[in-house]
Amino acid sequence: MTLDQAPLGRPVLLRDFLDRRIEHQAVRLGLVEGTLVVPLERIPGGPTVLGLGNREIAVGLELARAVLVRPLVRRLVSGAERP
Amino acid sequence: MSTIVLVGNPNVGKSAVFGALTGTYAEISNFPGTTVEVFEGRLGDHWVIDTPGVYGLSGLNDEERVAGSVLPGADLVVNVVDSVNLARDLFLTLQLLGMGLRPVLFLNMSDELWARGMEIDAPGLSALLGLPVIQGAAVRGQGIKELTEGITSALEAGGSGSRPLGLAMRGQAPQGLTQAPSMAPDDYRALRTEADRIADRVLKGRGRSRPMAWWLGRASLNPWTGLPILAAVLWSVYYVLGDLVAQRLVDFTEKTVMEGLLVPLLAAGLYPLTGNDGLFHALLAGRYGLATMAVSYIFGLLLPLVAAFNLIMGLLEDSGYLPRVAVLSDRLLTWVGLNGRAVIPLILGLGCVTMATMTTRILGNRRERFIANFLLALTVPCSAQLGVMAAMLGPLGGEYVLAWGAGLMAVFLASGRMLERLLPGRPTPLLADLPPLRLPKTGNILSKAYRRSRWFLIEAGPLMALASLGVALADYLGWLARLEQNLGPFFEGWLRLPAGAAPAFLVGMLRRDFGAAGLYGLPLDPGQKLVAVFTMTLFVPCLASTMMVVKERGRVEGVFLWAAAMVTAVALGGMAARLVHWAGL
């Protein structure tokens, strides 16, 4: 599943960046493979806003389409959603 | 005498630390990219340098190159860190360490972290990194004394350049610094993991319940609540600026104070010198005179509008709301070849297009900067201009304001879309940190508005005086009449405006707001007012902002933008005249 399709409010793990151009920038913001993020809001046809810890990061549509994520089973991560 | 360089991620408060250390004014706001240039100030015997915010130091963009170019000359680096975003910011700290630098770490915005019921184990962090660590909150002046002491003792201990490691001789770029840090993805991930690990070890406490601002911030991003919030914000801005200030306040300052009181007083005072006619009278006290037109336009009309606008802009900038507008408008802006980030220069352009032109540097690449500059030059009216427009169209009723706004929006979208299709390349996707919403500090808003308004007076005052002298002289010599005679038929035929509008457009080449102010005094019917204001809004960018485009983007682009704006404005103005006639406005 790509980030632009991930359901809101459920934590997902970042799996891969299909767009290498932005990987450097993403890493600097704290987004690397294996990071746990929560998609918080989505503008239809526009960006997805991610929660990472207590930060909010906006990811444009084209970019969100190039980020592979894996939804987590909620039971497993209750408590992993650290502040 | 040593050089101290402040580096840090965007929007961590470097400029606030800079201001607190040096007492030098540096503009601060709550969005990334407020500082796009290097600023210098003094702390005792030392130079302090403020740099644009960067997430890393590999020369990935202009900010990184600028910040990177300053580092080799530093005797001491102060790494300003946002305490709330420790994990993110430590990435840069580790890169600095990797370059052989030993920065002093200033944990800024500690108050916000504490308000969340969390804290950073500063001694622990200091031990882990082997660096001096100081906590504080620069906008409140907390920790600045300790930071100054920390800087002094670090300098005594030999500074933080790579010198202690023996990599460099004085006055020579250290070897470790000539090379930017590795860009290999694996090295990056390793640094990232290390930063997260360190932050995890020193962050104590669990976050308390979400503050009110957090919920409001979320609501501003949700499409269902965010768009109504945006509409409410825009309406409030229009109400304050277009109704309260442009009509009631300007009515008082322009009509009562200027025309009723000050201008007759000045004219009477000048009477012994100028008499009732002659050149002196024309230049000083005539219709376009220095004491009459220049003084009353600048102080009665423009200054109240500019000051009010600057107050509102300050409020928006410091609240952290603008980056949220960037998220909401990303889709639309991608359609015209930009991305959401461009909303910041575009909105700042409503304050002053010249300043906004500088801010286009925060955009990802040349293509986006070109499109943004073009749209700024053509379609975005600055505060002074906006004020006069509001004063002219406001009394005619909402439908005229709406028609004007819709016309501008259509030009914005059409020309942006055209550039997006014509220019090679694609818009870079949005990827941005959203700063938290904050209650703006009155002091900062007031001082920012004061400085910007003063800047407006300094920049526009002498030009206005010169323009009014020029127009008065042209009028006295009969050139104005000849100009109206020659250009008049064109204005009457194409734009369907009276010949008297010609001088206003001529002055508009200097500054559009002066041109608009010239329109203000003309006897026009409502439809003509709409066409005149619309055409003037699109008209050539003011002299100062053209110079800024030339400085930022080169002569070719500057001249191109200027000519393109002129042609487009006149062409669309004529079409608007026909449309207005057809619609029976």
Interface residues (C-beta under 8 A of the other chain):
Chain A: D19 I22 E23 H24 Q25 A26 V27 R28 L29 G30 V32 E33 L40 E41 R42 I43 P44 G45 G46 P47 V49 G53 N54 R55 E56 I57 A58 V59 G60 L61 E62 L63 R82 P83
Chain B: Y55 G56 S58 L60 V84 N85 A87 R88 F91 L92 R116 M118 M183 P185 Y188 R189 R192 T193 D196 R206 G207 G217 R218 L221 N222 P223 G226 P323 A326 V327 L328 D330 R331 T334 N339 G340 P429 L430 L431 A432 D433 L434
